Amino acid sequence: MNKARAVRVAVFSDVHGNVRALEAVLAELGARGPFDHVINGGDLAYGGPRPREAMDLLMQRAYPTVLGNTDVWIAGIEPGGGSVVAWARRQLTPPHEAYLRRLPTLHRIEAPGAPPLVVVHATPTSLSDLLDPNAPAEVVATMFQQARTRTLVYGHIHRAYVRDIADGLVVNTGSVGFPFDGNPQPSFAVLELGGGRWRAEIVRVAYDHEAVANELTAGTHPDGRTFARRILTGTVSG
């Protein structure tokens, strides 16, 4: 009898209008594929120098996508984000905003003989709460309970990691557009199901982040210098 083929899933998140980083990640996905599922964890347009191009590319690819906390600002669902959101919205069109308004807050992949793989932006019940990489086991267990699984993938904090805990797996994809773990290279997660168990790895991708920083400082972005420093340093405080 032939062994069942492993299920392969790629999850990326937090593009944040950085189309150069997105293109690099998509190229790497193509090189590592095929994947059974490719999921986008939200925060598509806010912060980077080219929100329109990033959203156009993501909408063209039509990957299943979950709503992020900055997406609700961009879409006008909730107020927030100040001048950076206002600037990004000027680059976008009503179809971009309508696309964001239609996004769900959770994506679930059912797999025979294994826990579902659940993708959210921040937590199963919030777009903005922070799940720390070193959160106590009981906090992670609560997240599993809320997601009705023991395999949870999220973005939001821009700090990529894989953690086996509480008889389950929690993964942060890191960020495509603005990593905050000290490494400016974009990241995404690859998960593989085999033998009834999900396993995960983080992939980093090289790209010309200095060119993106230059775009941010040379253009009309209202806070280009701050976001350029984040691009260059791979930190939120850069």
N, C-alpha and C positions, 0 to 999 in steps of 0.2 A: 504493500500500500504506500502511495506517495504521501510524504509529509505535507500537512497543510501549509500554504504559503503564509509567511508572517504579514501582518497588517502594519503598514508604515504610514505615519502621520507627521506632517511638519506644521509647526505653529510659530508664527511671527507676530510681533505686536509693536505698537508705538512708533509708527513711521514718522509722524509729526511733520509732514511736509518736506521731508528730506528725500527728494526723488533720486539723487545719486546713490544714497545708501540703499534705497529700495531696489534700484536696478541691480546693484551688486548682489543683494540677497536673492533676488529672483533668478539671477544667473547661476548662483550656487545651488539653489533648489533644482534648477534644470539639470545641473551636472550630477546631483546626488539622487535624482529621481529614478524611476517614477514613484510617486506617493499615492496612496489610496485616498488621502484627504490632505488638503492644505487649508489652514484656518488662519484668519487674521484677527488678532486680539484687540483691535480698536485703537483710538487716538490717531486718526489718519492725517490731519491737516495742520494742527496748531503748532507754531513755533519755528518751523523750518522756512527756507527761503522760497520754496516753490509748492505751495499747497495745492494749486490747481493741477499741476502736472502729476503730482503724487496721487491725488484722488482720481484723475482720469485713468491712470495706469491701473490702479486698484479696481476701479469699476469695470474696466475692460477685462481684467482677469476674472472677475466675478467669483472670487473665493468666498465661502461662508465667512461672515464677519460679525463680530459682536461690538456693541456700543461701548465707547470709552467716555471717561469723564470730560475730556475736552471736546469730544464730539457733540455733547449736548449744548455746549456753548456755541460752537460753530453753527449748529443747526438752529439755534435760537430757541431751543427747548427750555433752557434755564439761562439766567444771566451769569456772566463770569468771564474772566480772561482779559478784561480791559482792552487796551489799545492793540494788543497783539491779536486778539480775536477779531476786533473790528477790521484790522488790516487784512487778515486772512479771509474774512468774509467778502471783502472787496475784490479779492482775486477769484472768488468762486461764483457759481451761477445757481439759480434756483434748483436745477436738477441735482447738483451736488448736495445741497441742503436737504432736499427731499429724500435722497438716498440715505443720508445719515438718520433721518427721522424714522425710517423703516427698519432700522437695525434692531435685532433682539439683544438681550443682555446676557444670553447664555447659549452655548452651542454644545450639543451632546452627541457623541458618537457611540452607538451601541455596538458591542462586539460579543459574539457568542463565546461563552465560557470564561468571561473576564469582566471586571467592573467597567462600566461606561467610562469613556474619556470625556471629561467636562472642561470646556474652555470658557473662562470669564475674563473680564478686564481687570478687576481688582479683587473682589470677593464674590461669592454667590449671591449676596444680598445687597451689595453696594458697588457703585462705580468709582468711589473715591477712598474708601477705607484702605488702610495699609496692612498687609500681611507680611510681617518681617521674616526674613530668611531663617532667623533663629527663634521664631515664635514658639512658645511652650506647646508640648504635645497636645494638651487639652484644647488649645485654640485651634490647632490644625484639625483635630478630631471634630470640632464644631463645624469647621468649614466643610469637611467631608459629609457630615450629616446634612448640612444645608444644601449641598450639591447632589445629595443622594448617590454618592459614589465614593471610591477611595483612590481615585486618580484625577487630580485637579491641576490644570494648567492656567496660568494667568500672566499678565504683564504689569503695567502701571508703575511699579517701583523702579523699573529700568535696571535691575540688578539680577543677572542671570544666575540660576543655580538649579541643582537637582537634589532632592532630599527624600530619602526613604524614611518614613516615620509613621507611627501608629498603624502599622500593618497596611500602609498605603504609600502613595507616591504623590508628591507635590513638586511642581516645576514652575519656575519663572523663566520666561523666554528671553528676558532682557529686552533691549530696545533696538529697533532698526535705526531710528533717526537720532536718538540722543542717549547713548549708554551712560549710566551714572555709576559704574563700578570701577572707574579708573582706567578702563580700556576703551578707546574711542572706536574700536571696530564694532560694526553692527553684529547682532547675534540673533539666532533663532533656535528653536528646540526641535529635535527629531525624536519621535517616540515610536517604538516598535513593539508590537504584541506578538509574543510567541510563548507557547506552553502555558497559556492562561494568565500571563503576567505582562504588564507594561514595563518597558525599560526606556530610559531617556538619556540623551546626550545634548550638550550645548555646542553649537557650531558658531565660530566667529569668522568674519569675512573682511578682507582688506578692501579699502576703497580710498579715494582721494578726499579725505575729510578736510584738508586744508583749503581745497577749492570751495567747499561748502561754507566754511568760515569766511572766506573772502566774499562770497555771494551775500552773506548776511550783513557784512559791514559796508559793502559797496552799494547796496540797494536801498530801498525805501522802508525796510523793516523798522518798526518803531523802537525795537529793543535789540537791534542786530548785534551789538557788541557783547551783550550778556549771553545771547544764544551762541555766538561764535566761540566764546570762551568755553562754553559747555561742550561744543563740538570738539574743540582742540584738546581739552583735558579729560574728557570722558567722565566729568563729575557735574553735579548739579550746582555746586558752589563756585566752579571754575572762574 
